Structure formats: C-alpha cells, structure tokens
C-alpha cells in the first residue's frame, strides 16, 4: 500500500506549457458594457516549465523555450533534479515517452532513489506505489 512509502519521500514531477500570447476568447462584463483585455501583438514562443514537488515544496524547476523532448527532460533530471534527491526518495512521473530516454532512470537510481511511472489509465492506483517504492 502507499502507506509503506513515507509521504516525505515522495517526489512528483510534471511539466506544463504556456504561451505568453494566450488570451481568453470569452469574458463577462456588466450588461451593456464590453469586456476588455490586452494581449501581445506577436504570438511568441511556447514556454515549458518542469518541476519536482515534495511535501516541503518545489525542490527542482526548469523553464525553457519549446516543448519537452527527451533531451530537455534528461537535462532537467541530470542537472537540476538529481542534485536535490536523497537516498530513499520515490520519484513519481507520468508515462510520457520523453521521460523514458536512456540515462534518466539510471541517474535517479544512482543516488539511491526509486522511480515510478504512473499508469496511463489508473494514475493513482495504490498498488503501483507499493510495488515500486
């Protein structure tokens, strides 16, 4: 069961993308008034944010232009995440293809941490944690 893993040892990794030119297409305003908004004229580039979260807060974060590929995620793990991991940590991430690039699991396990990939269909099944951590 998940209770076999101490909550303080869980490290959750996820990424998100944003474009600074994103704007709402719909808004609310008082009846008879227009809703106003501002947005940049140029579309700009997509930004990606990858972070690692524990009970104590964010322990690692990286922001860069473009989308997440294997090379970018590998850089995050090896240069940003691993220096902040400890023996017994249980790193949990989704089952995204860029998370399975060679060297990622080895870098995490080299510091004595364990790695768990979430199932695509059952993200929070307790059995997944108890089998791996």
C-alpha positions in Angstrom: 0.0 0.0 0.0 1.0 3.6 -0.4 1.3 3.9 3.4 4.5 1.8 3.0 6.1 4.9 1.5 6.6 7.8 3.8 5.0 10.9 2.4 8.2 12.9 3.0 10.0 10.7 0.5 7.6 11.2 -2.4 8.7 13.5 -5.3 6.2 14.3 -8.0 7.4 15.5 -11.4 5.3 17.1 -14.0 5.5 19.7 -16.8 3.3 22.4 -18.3 3.4 24.5 -21.3 2.3 28.1 -21.8 2.4 30.8 -24.4 2.6 34.3 -23.2 0.3 35.5 -26.0 -2.5 33.3 -24.9 -5.7 35.3 -24.3 -9.3 34.5 -23.4 -11.7 34.3 -26.2 -14.7 34.9 -24.0 -15.3 37.1 -20.9 -18.0 38.5 -18.7 -19.0 42.1 -18.3 -21.8 44.1 -16.8 -24.9 44.2 -19.0 -24.4 46.8 -21.7 -20.6 47.1 -21.2 -17.8 45.5 -23.2 -15.2 43.2 -21.6 -11.7 44.4 -22.4 -8.4 42.5 -22.4 -4.9 43.0 -23.6 -2.7 40.6 -25.4 0.7 40.8 -27.2 0.6 41.5 -30.9 3.2 38.9 -31.7 2.5 35.2 -30.9 5.8 34.5 -29.3 7.3 31.1 -28.5 5.9 28.4 -26.3 7.5 28.1 -22.8 7.8 24.8 -20.9 8.0 24.5 -17.1 9.2 21.3 -15.5 9.1 21.0 -11.7 9.6 18.5 -8.9 7.3 18.8 -5.9 7.6 17.3 -2.4 5.7 18.0 0.9 8.3 20.7 1.6 7.6 22.4 -1.7 9.4 22.7 -5.0 12.8 21.1 -4.9 13.7 21.5 -8.6 12.4 23.6 -11.5 13.4 24.4 -15.1 11.9 26.8 -17.6 12.9 26.8 -21.3 11.6 27.7 -24.8 9.9 25.0 -26.8 8.3 21.7 -25.9 9.5 18.9 -23.7 11.6 16.3 -25.6 13.8 13.6 -24.3 17.0 15.7 -24.3 15.3 18.6 -22.4 13.9 16.2 -19.8 17.2 14.4 -19.5 18.9 17.8 -18.8 16.3 18.6 -16.1 16.8 15.2 -14.4 20.6 15.1 -14.5 21.4 18.7 -13.8 18.5 20.0 -11.8 16.6 17.1 -10.1 19.3 14.6 -9.2 21.4 17.0 -7.1 18.3 17.6 -4.9 17.4 13.9 -4.4 18.2 11.7 -1.4 18.5 8.0 -0.7 15.0 6.5 -0.3 13.2 9.2 -2.3 10.4 7.8 -4.6 10.2 9.8 -7.8 6.8 9.7 -9.5 6.2 10.8 -13.0 3.7 10.2 -15.8 4.3 7.6 -18.6 5.4 10.2 -21.2 7.8 9.0 -23.9 10.4 11.7 -23.2 10.5 10.5 -19.6 11.9 7.1 -20.7 15.1 8.3 -22.5 18.2 6.4 -21.7 20.0 7.7 -18.7 17.1 9.1 -16.8 16.2 6.1 -14.6 19.9 5.4 -14.1 20.6 8.9 -12.9 17.7 8.8 -10.4 18.6 5.3 -9.1 22.4 6.2 -8.8 21.6 8.4 -5.8 19.5 5.7 -4.1 16.1 7.0 -5.2 13.4 4.9 -6.8 11.4 5.7 -9.9 7.7 5.0 -10.5 5.9 5.7 -13.8 2.2 6.3 -13.4 -0.1 4.2 -15.5 -1.9 5.9 -18.3 -5.3 4.7 -17.2 -5.1 4.4 -13.4 -3.0 7.4 -12.3 -3.4 6.9 -8.5 -3.6 3.1 -8.0 -2.1 2.3 -4.7 -0.6 -0.9 -6.0 1.7 1.0 -8.4 3.4 2.7 -5.4 3.6 -0.4 -3.2 5.2 -2.5 -6.0 8.0 0.0 -6.8 8.8 2.1 -3.7 
